């Protein structure tokens, strides 16, 4: 919906300006240009109130699920810090292993 807002609304507003001498056409173009903006805002508000996890990035969701799986497997036991670090910050772990291999 955001892509439609970004690429659909400005041409509608430009066309409305071009047809400013025709009030009916201008009103229709403005309504069509405003519609994606309103729908995107309403959709964001809906998900923010009902399903905030749907607004999180896929990467964050995958890492969160991995941490939950580790916690379920170990229960209240000891969790390997290396696995938690690898999940929480995979870029740092990749850089560390890359530095060790490069030497």
N, C-alpha and C positions, 0 to 999 in steps of 0.2 A: 504494500500500500504506500510505503514511503517513496518507492521509485515512481509510482504513478503520480504522487504529489509533486515530486521534484521535476519530472519531465512533462507532466500533463497540465498542471496549473499555469505556469508562466505563458505557454502559447495561448491558452484560453484568455488570459488577462491581456496579452498583446493583441489578440484578435478583437477582444471587446473594445480596446482603445481604438483600433482601426475602424470598427463599426459604431463609433460613438454617436453618429448621426442617426442611427437606427436603434431606438430605445429597446424594442422588443428583442432584437438579436443580441444587443449588448447585455441585457439582463439575463438571457439564456446562457451566454458565454461566461458571464461572471458566476452564475449558479453552478455551471459545470466545472469551473475552475475552483470554486470554494468547496464543492462536494468532497473531493479526495482529502482535503485538509481536515474537514470536519470528521470524516470517517476515520482517518488515522488518529486523530485526537480522542475520539470516542473509543476506538479499539484499544488504544494505549491505556486509557483510564479504566476500561473494563478489565483488562488483564492485570493492571496494577492493583485493583481491588479484589479480584477473584482468584487469579493464578499468577502471583508475582514471579514464580519460578519459570514461567513461560517467557519472561522478558530477559532472563539471564542468558549468557552466551553458552553455546554448546560445549565449549572447552571447559567452562566453569562447572557445568552440570556433570560432565564426564569425570572430572577430578573429584567432585563432591561424592558421586556414586562410588568411585574407587575407594575413597577414604571410609565411606560407610561399610563397604564390603570388608575392608581390613579390620574395622572395628568389630563387625559381626563375627569374623573368623577367629579373632583373638579374644573376644569377650572382654574381660577386664584385665587380661594379661598384658604382657609387655609387647609393645609394637616396635618393630624395627625402625629406627629413625631414618635410615637410608631410604626405605620405601616411602615413608611419609614425605621426605624431602623431594624424592623423585616425582611424586604426584603433585605436591604443592608448587614446585618450581622446576618443571622439566627442562627449561632452558639452561638453568645453572648447572644441572647435572650433565646435560649434553656438553656444555662448555668444559666442565671439569674432566670428563672422559676424553674429550677431544684433545685437551692439553696433555693428558697423560700419554695418549697414543702418539701425539706429534713429537714427543721428546725422544 
